Amino acid sequence: MDVDVSHRLRGTVLVGGAVVALTLGGWWWQAQAPPTLTGAGVAAQGSSTAATYWREDPVTGVMTPEHPDGASFFRVDPGTGGLIGEIDNTAGGTVSDLSGRGWAGGEVVWTERVELGPGAAVVRQTRIAHDERHLLTFTCTGPGDLLVVVTGARAADPLTAACDGAVATTEVIGTGASVRVALSPAGAAAVKVQARLIALR
């Protein structure tokens, strides 16, 4: 089987042209794409607290807007799990006593309080800038365990926590993408969940 040199050269030129065309097409596609808004809870202009979050009622299926301005919560020392005081959970609320773990404090991004039955889940989403640090705290009560999965960021997950009322924490470090936090029962029993995402300073 004798292959002519001109056929080899023609094949090489075609492959090279295809690679260049695909590269330029991908670059053009990215350059022309509109700003990414990948769902509810994405913060505007890099501010993780300026967003309106949408939450689905697990019973009725109705989507309702939720602003991070609910009642206050207690602060918990991430190292010991002990209560320190209250968190100002108003819009733009702050958390000021995290210095024991090297954190100067932070702002509450979102909070979630929900009862989850078997097979149910709640997913919260927000955008976290590259290398921006957040603290995810969660607790649950009930006869089962809680499964916590964080996608779109660096975190120690998936996590499974016993629903004994103890507060667990994990640091979430942004990658510049939308971050999803999924909370679901890890067993066949309903659990009551409280979770909070705090943007660290």
C-alpha positions in Angstrom: 0.0 0.0 0.0 1.7 3.1 -1.3 0.4 6.4 0.1 1.3 9.5 -1.9 3.2 12.3 0.0 0.7 14.8 -1.4 -2.2 12.9 0.2 -0.4 12.9 3.6 0.2 16.6 3.3 -3.4 17.3 2.3 -4.6 15.3 5.3 -2.3 17.1 7.7 -3.5 20.5 6.4 -7.1 19.5 6.8 -6.6 18.3 10.3 -4.7 21.5 11.2 -7.4 23.6 9.6 -10.1 21.8 11.6 -8.3 22.3 14.9 -7.8 26.0 14.1 -11.5 26.4 13.1 -12.7 24.6 16.3 -10.4 26.7 18.5 -11.6 30.0 16.9 -15.2 28.9 17.0 -15.0 28.1 20.7 -13.3 31.4 21.5 -16.0 33.3 19.5 -18.8 31.3 21.3 -17.4 32.2 24.7 -16.9 35.9 23.7 -20.5 36.2 22.4 -22.2 34.4 25.3 -24.4 36.5 27.5 -23.5 36.8 31.2 -24.2 33.5 33.0 -27.2 33.4 35.3 -27.4 29.7 36.1 -30.5 29.8 38.3 -32.1 31.2 41.4 -29.8 32.5 44.0 -27.1 33.8 41.8 -25.8 37.0 43.3 -25.6 40.2 41.2 -22.2 41.8 40.5 -20.1 39.7 42.8 -22.1 40.4 45.9 -23.2 37.1 47.4 -25.8 38.8 49.7 -27.6 40.9 47.1 -29.5 37.9 45.6 -33.1 36.9 45.9 -33.3 33.1 46.5 -36.2 31.0 45.4 -37.4 28.1 47.5 -39.8 25.4 46.5 -42.4 24.4 49.1 -42.1 20.6 49.3 -45.8 20.1 49.8 -47.4 22.5 47.3 -44.6 22.9 44.8 -45.0 26.7 44.9 -41.8 28.7 44.3 -41.5 31.6 46.8 -38.9 34.4 46.9 -36.8 34.4 50.0 -34.6 37.2 51.2 -31.9 36.6 53.8 -33.7 38.7 56.4 -35.4 36.3 58.6 -35.1 35.9 62.4 -31.8 35.8 64.1 -29.8 32.7 64.8 -27.2 31.7 67.4 -23.5 31.8 66.6 -21.6 28.6 67.1 -17.9 28.2 67.6 -16.8 26.0 64.7 -14.1 24.4 66.8 -16.1 23.4 69.8 -19.7 23.5 68.6 -20.5 25.8 71.6 -22.9 28.7 71.4 -21.3 32.1 71.3 -24.2 34.6 70.8 -26.7 35.6 68.2 -26.2 36.3 64.5 -27.7 39.4 62.9 -29.6 37.7 60.1 -31.1 40.9 58.6 -30.3 41.7 55.0 -26.5 42.1 54.9 -26.3 40.7 58.4 -23.0 39.9 59.9 -21.2 37.3 62.0 -18.5 38.9 64.1 -17.1 36.2 66.5 -15.4 33.7 64.3 -11.9 34.9 65.2 -11.1 31.8 67.3 -10.6 29.9 64.0 -8.7 32.6 62.1 -11.8 34.1 60.5 -12.5 37.8 61.2 -16.3 37.3 60.8 -18.6 37.4 57.8 -21.9 38.0 56.2 -24.9 35.6 56.1 -25.5 34.6 52.5 -28.5 32.4 53.0 -30.2 30.3 55.7 -32.4 27.3 55.3 -34.8 25.8 57.8 -36.8 22.8 56.5 -38.2 19.4 57.4 -37.2 16.8 54.8 -39.0 13.5 54.4 -37.5 10.4 52.9 -36.4 11.0 49.3 -36.8 14.8 49.6 -34.0 17.3 49.2 -33.4 21.0 49.2 -30.8 22.7 47.0 -29.5 26.2 47.5 -27.4 27.9 44.9 -25.2 31.0 44.8 -22.1 32.3 43.0 -18.9 32.4 44.9 -15.8 34.1 43.5 -12.6 32.3 42.9 -10.8 31.6 46.2 -13.5 33.3 48.2 -14.0 31.5 51.5 -17.4 30.7 53.0 -18.4 28.7 56.1 -21.3 26.2 55.8 -22.9 25.4 59.2 -25.7 22.8 59.5 -27.5 20.8 62.1 -30.4 18.4 62.0 -32.7 16.6 64.4 -34.6 13.4 63.9 -34.1 9.6 63.8 -31.8 9.6 60.7 -28.7 11.2 59.2 -28.2 14.2 56.9 -26.4 14.1 53.6 -24.7 17.3 52.5 -23.3 17.6 49.0 -21.4 20.7 47.8 -20.8 21.1 44.0 -19.1 23.9 42.2 -16.6 24.7 45.0 -13.9 23.0 47.0 -15.3 21.5 50.2 -15.0 18.4 52.3 -18.0 16.6 50.9 -20.1 14.6 50.6 -20.7 14.8 54.3 -23.0 12.6 56.4 -24.0 14.0 59.8 -25.9 12.3 62.6 -29.1 14.2 63.3 -28.5 14.6 67.0 -28.7 18.4 67.1 -24.9 19.0 67.0 -23.7 21.7 64.7 -21.3 20.7 62.0 -19.2 23.1 59.8 -17.2 22.9 56.7 -15.3 25.5 54.8 -16.3 26.1 51.2 -13.8 27.8 48.8 -15.1 29.2 45.6 -13.9 28.3 42.1 -15.7 31.2 40.4 -18.7 29.1 39.5 -22.2 28.7 40.8 -22.1 26.7 44.0 -24.9 24.2 44.9 -25.5 22.9 48.4 -27.8 19.9 48.5 -29.3 18.7 51.8 -31.2 15.5 52.0 -32.0 12.7 54.5 -29.5 9.8 54.3 -32.1 7.3 55.5 -35.7 6.5 55.5 -36.8 8.9 58.2 -37.7 12.6 58.2 -35.2 15.1 59.6 -35.4 18.8 60.6 -32.6 20.7 59.1 -31.1 24.2 59.7 -28.2 25.3 57.5 -26.4 28.6 56.9 -23.8 29.8 54.4 -21.6 32.6 55.7 -19.2 34.6 53.5 -16.0 35.0 55.5 -14.0 38.2 55.6 
